[in-house]
Amino acid sequence: MIASEKTAEIKALIMDIDGVLTDGRIGYGLDQEMKFFHVRDGHGIKMAKRAGLKVGAISGRSATANRIRSAELGLDFIYEGCKKKGETFSRLLSETGLQANECLYIGDDVVDVPIFRRAGIAVTVADAPDYLDEYCDFRTRLAGGYGAVREVIDWLLREQGKWAGQMERYL
């Protein structure tokens, strides 16, 4: 169980893209890469932003699909082509004024470990390798690209007491 003091400090949700916002598969069409994003993850991101959280991504790959989806969702930041994610995380903190303990990070692979070790809350997705559990606070029930991000957002909004306020617009 994560202490409520720890969840109360979270001001930003940061996630990997491939394997977290997508199922990790990459397809190639006629002239560009194809990825599939889950609509419920997208709606959760909108809810998180309305609740006052900053939301963004750090991805090891660069892709047009990443930038299109990022723009659609109004992400506060996106860092692509990041081979050393720990260094990118440091840069993000410097550029945004956030502290590491104010960030929740969702990742799915060994390249995410440097951020897992520093973030206030570290989460891995259901289908990530088991050895990541030693670096994370918890593992989602849902797989990457299949609602894992929404699962984390719903949980965080409830933990921070922001869930009811977000639900008012739908009830």
C-alpha positions as CSV (number, residue, x, y, z in Angstrom):
1,M,0.0,0.0,0.0
2,I,1.3,3.5,-0.9
3,A,1.1,6.0,1.9
4,S,-1.4,8.8,1.3
5,E,1.3,11.4,2.0
6,K,3.1,10.0,-1.1
7,T,0.1,10.2,-3.3
8,A,-0.8,13.7,-2.1
9,E,2.6,15.0,-3.3
10,I,2.0,13.9,-6.9
11,K,1.6,16.8,-9.3
12,A,2.6,15.1,-12.6
13,L,1.9,11.9,-14.4
14,I,4.7,10.9,-16.7
15,M,4.6,7.8,-18.9
16,D,6.5,5.9,-21.5
17,I,4.6,5.5,-24.8
18,D,5.5,2.2,-26.5
19,G,4.2,-0.6,-24.2
20,V,2.4,1.8,-21.9
21,L,0.1,4.1,-24.0
22,T,0.3,1.4,-26.7
23,D,0.6,-2.3,-26.5
24,G,4.2,-2.1,-27.6
25,R,3.7,-3.4,-31.1
26,I,4.8,-1.2,-34.0
27,G,3.5,-1.6,-37.5
28,Y,4.7,-0.2,-40.7
29,G,2.3,1.1,-43.4
30,L,3.1,2.6,-46.8
31,D,5.1,5.5,-45.5
32,Q,4.8,5.7,-41.8
33,E,4.7,3.8,-38.5
34,M,1.4,2.8,-37.1
35,K,0.5,2.6,-33.4
36,F,-2.8,2.0,-31.5
37,F,-3.7,4.0,-28.5
38,H,-6.6,3.1,-26.1
39,V,-9.4,5.7,-26.0
40,R,-10.0,5.2,-22.3
41,D,-6.4,6.0,-21.5
42,G,-6.9,9.2,-23.5
43,H,-10.0,10.2,-21.6
44,G,-8.3,9.5,-18.3
45,I,-5.5,11.8,-19.4
46,K,-8.1,14.5,-20.0
47,M,-9.5,13.9,-16.5
48,A,-6.1,14.1,-14.9
49,K,-5.4,17.4,-16.6
50,R,-8.8,18.8,-15.5
51,A,-7.9,17.7,-12.0
52,G,-4.8,19.9,-12.2
53,L,-2.1,17.3,-12.9
54,K,0.6,17.9,-15.5
55,V,0.7,15.0,-17.9
56,G,3.5,14.1,-20.3
57,A,5.6,11.4,-21.9
58,I,9.2,10.3,-22.2
59,S,9.7,7.9,-25.1
60,G,12.8,6.0,-26.3
61,R,11.5,6.3,-29.8
62,S,10.4,9.2,-32.0
63,A,7.3,8.8,-34.1
64,T,4.7,11.0,-35.9
65,A,2.0,9.0,-34.1
66,N,3.4,10.0,-30.7
67,R,3.3,13.7,-31.6
68,I,-0.2,13.5,-33.1
69,R,-1.6,11.7,-30.0
70,S,0.2,14.0,-27.7
71,A,-1.3,17.1,-29.5
72,E,-4.8,15.5,-29.4
73,L,-4.5,14.9,-25.6
74,G,-2.9,18.3,-24.9
75,L,0.1,16.7,-23.1
76,D,2.1,19.3,-21.2
77,F,5.4,17.8,-22.5
78,I,6.7,15.0,-24.7
79,Y,10.4,14.0,-24.9
80,E,11.2,11.6,-27.7
81,G,14.2,9.6,-28.9
82,C,15.4,9.3,-25.3
83,K,17.9,6.5,-25.0
84,K,19.0,7.6,-21.5
85,K,15.7,8.2,-19.8
86,G,17.3,9.0,-16.4
87,E,19.0,12.0,-18.0
88,T,15.8,13.1,-19.7
89,F,14.0,12.9,-16.4
90,S,16.6,15.2,-14.9
91,R,16.1,17.6,-17.8
92,L,12.3,17.5,-17.4
93,L,12.6,18.3,-13.7
94,S,14.9,21.2,-14.4
95,E,12.6,22.6,-17.2
96,T,9.4,22.2,-15.3
97,G,10.5,23.0,-11.8
98,L,9.0,19.7,-10.6
99,Q,10.7,17.6,-7.9
100,A,11.2,13.9,-8.5
101,N,8.9,13.0,-5.5
102,E,6.1,15.0,-7.2
103,C,6.1,12.7,-10.2
104,L,4.3,9.4,-10.9
105,Y,6.0,7.4,-13.7
106,I,4.5,4.5,-15.6
107,G,6.9,2.3,-17.6
108,D,7.2,-1.2,-19.0
109,D,10.8,-2.1,-19.5
110,V,14.4,-2.0,-18.2
111,V,15.1,1.4,-19.8
112,D,12.5,2.9,-17.4
113,V,14.4,1.7,-14.2
114,P,16.4,4.9,-13.8
115,I,13.1,6.9,-13.6
116,F,11.4,4.2,-11.4
117,R,14.2,4.6,-8.9
118,R,13.7,8.4,-8.6
119,A,10.0,9.0,-9.1
120,G,7.7,9.6,-6.1
121,I,5.6,6.7,-7.3
122,A,6.7,4.1,-9.9
123,V,4.2,1.9,-11.7
124,T,4.7,-0.8,-14.2
125,V,2.1,-2.4,-16.5
126,A,0.6,-5.9,-16.1
127,D,2.5,-7.3,-19.1
128,A,5.9,-5.9,-18.1
129,P,8.8,-8.3,-17.1
130,D,8.4,-9.6,-13.5
131,Y,11.8,-8.3,-12.5
132,L,10.6,-4.7,-12.7
133,D,8.5,-5.3,-9.6
134,E,11.5,-4.7,-7.4
135,Y,11.7,-1.1,-8.7
136,C,8.0,-0.3,-8.7
137,D,5.4,0.6,-6.1
138,F,2.8,-1.5,-7.9
139,R,1.8,-3.3,-11.1
140,T,-1.4,-2.5,-13.0
141,R,-4.1,-5.2,-13.6
142,L,-4.4,-4.1,-17.2
143,A,-1.8,-4.4,-19.9
144,G,0.0,-1.5,-21.6
145,G,-2.2,-0.1,-24.4
146,Y,-5.3,-1.8,-22.9
147,G,-6.3,0.7,-20.3
148,A,-3.3,0.6,-17.8
149,V,-2.9,4.4,-17.9
150,R,-6.6,4.9,-17.1
151,E,-6.4,2.4,-14.3
152,V,-3.5,4.4,-12.7
153,I,-5.3,7.7,-13.2
154,D,-8.5,6.5,-11.7
155,W,-6.6,5.2,-8.7
156,L,-4.6,8.4,-8.3
157,L,-7.6,10.7,-8.6
158,R,-9.4,8.6,-5.9
159,E,-6.3,8.7,-3.6
160,Q,-6.0,12.4,-4.0
161,G,-9.7,13.0,-3.3
162,K,-10.3,14.4,-6.8
163,W,-12.4,11.6,-8.2
164,A,-15.8,12.9,-7.1
165,G,-15.1,16.3,-8.6
166,Q,-14.2,14.7,-11.9
167,M,-17.3,12.5,-11.9
168,E,-19.7,15.4,-11.4
169,R,-19.6,16.3,-15.1
170,Y,-20.8,12.8,-16.0
171,L,-23.5,12.3,-13.4
